[in-house]
Amino acid sequence: MNKFLVIVSAFTFMNMNAQNPGIKLSYIDSSANPRNDFYKFCNGKWQSTFKLSETDSRYGSFNEINDNNLKNIKTIYDEASQNKTAKPGSNEQKLRDFYAIAMDSVKANALGIKPILPLLQHIDKIKNVEEIVQLKSKLDLIGVHLFYNSGVDVDLKNSKKNRFNLNQGGYALGDKDFYYKPQFEKIAEKYREYISNLFVLTGEEKSKADEIANKVFDFEKKLLEKGKATPEMRDVEKLYNPINKSNLSALAPQLKFESYFKSLGIIQPDTIILFSTEYFSALNTLISGTDIQTLKYYAKWQVINEAAPYLSQDFINERFNFFGKTLSGAKTQKARWQRVHNVLNGAIGDIVSEAYVKKFFPPSSKEKLNILIDNLVAAYRDRIDSRTWMDDATKKQAHRKLDLLIRKIGYPDKWKNYSKLMITTDSYWANICRANEYALKDNLEDLKKPVDRYKWLMTAVTVNAYYNPTTNEITFPAAILQPPFYDPNAEDAANYGTMGAIIGHELTHGFDDQGSQFDADGNMKNWWSEQDLKNFKNKKQGIVSQFSSYVAIDSVHVNGEMTQGENIADLGGLTMAYNAYKKSLNGKKSMVIAGFTGEQRFFIAWCQGWKSMTRDEELKRLITVDFHSPGYFRAWAPLTNLKEFYDAFGVKPGDKMYTAPEKRVEIW
């Protein structure tokens, strides 16, 4: 279809209710000058009046949409609970019984530690390192991962083939810096207290529990000595280390990999991808040099910590006190049913999603978003052609990525088959173990199959979106296609500034610091000319420097290196969405609604979409582990690079939002 006709048809459709501005006028603080503080101008009244719930460590538009979705999702669980006729083994029975036992706090409190007691007793009987290593596969099956993480995924350099991957893992704090950086000493201290408190709940004396906690913490710290911190996990080339069976055994003989795979029920693959050879070499030395009692304490800790959310209330409270309060700053826990939903979404998410889309997601929404994607892809093609720093051969390959792009909108064409998963009402933890075993075995089956390019990596009820470089796909689950990100009744400008920019964001991930390393077929392969690649690296360094200059809290800066992919995607998404919006006007002036031009509403909508309130503890944690910049900076920082923003609001030299043209970052 002609691109011009696609855009015109979208414009005609989306302006059926043109007087809805699509922005929140009630958020705007007109006392603020948009040329000096655009965030306050767009969100000032919201920021000054919104009260962060004690159950939240942060809040923004994603949370707002999720809260609205939860009202609908709750009806699905309520109906499932009342289903008296569900056939045994059916999805309806699985949903009903999983939800019922997960909600039964009375039974959980009565059971106490009983659901995990046999496993803890089994660990107590272990006599040597070899038996600890044998335990690894048994625990993997139920979702408890000692020493390292593993699983099947697409081969980064052969996107048609699945490979078995081995990655660092087995530590609960989530990032190396929490164990090694002086600024996190208080968190490390609280973590040791948390370990001790959970061991007390299993029956250990407090002094003994303190001793165990110190040993567990020290072991996890040593585990990460050769591990990578979060920023290092962005270097995909360094994470790709193929190794054959014999070399793997020689690298880490203590890990008994042949036996490990046999216990999982599969033959050891001829080739495995290691994320870090140094990590596994050091792990081999660490295991052989650690006394058996410490290894047993560590194994028990992994079980107790993983099981805590599914046991009695005292375990749940201790876990929340650390992960919720200490790490994130939340004051009280979410309602039990909301926490249960998060678990069921991960365990049997397609059952919940299928019910959700039948009731709350009309098929027409797919069609509407497809039109918007057409517009953004057309804008991207124009921008690629306008890049003076790229030669024609590189541009041709960039166009090919757009040619072969896979779109996934709303929900999958085929739902997951849970027939091999048994769900009962014996205990919450038992169902978690069965669900984890089902998921692992389902994942291992992929080793026998070609890559399924149409498999979804998110459920339809997840408020998020993603780009996957190995399949060259963009995915937008049904749950995100709602206000404030997408409102079919709003005038075009705001939808382009929110959902349009999100689509552009995901498209740009195909051309960010990581996505740019993958070709149109999803292979990690250079498709750039030597000079073009050098030009691109020079340009992206500008976005790294820009965001690294921002102080997030106290003296802690945004990590521009770690967040560069998301920052590149934000800037690219805004650029494409703005160009698509302007093209949709077909040469006409935008409508003035509520005193704002369409161009102004476009930028206001973007900024309002990133309104955010975050507790200090959570902000410090996110700066360490999150590849995204804080929402506050995402709301306004990319705009300082766009001449179109300057034109829309009359930003001039001397204004705080002004950056000299030669210092502005422009990539896509």
Summary of the structure (lengths in Angstrom):
residues: 668
radius of gyration: 25.9
end to end distance: 24.8
largest distance: 79.0
contacts: 2219
relative contact order: 0.14
helix: 59%
strand: 8%
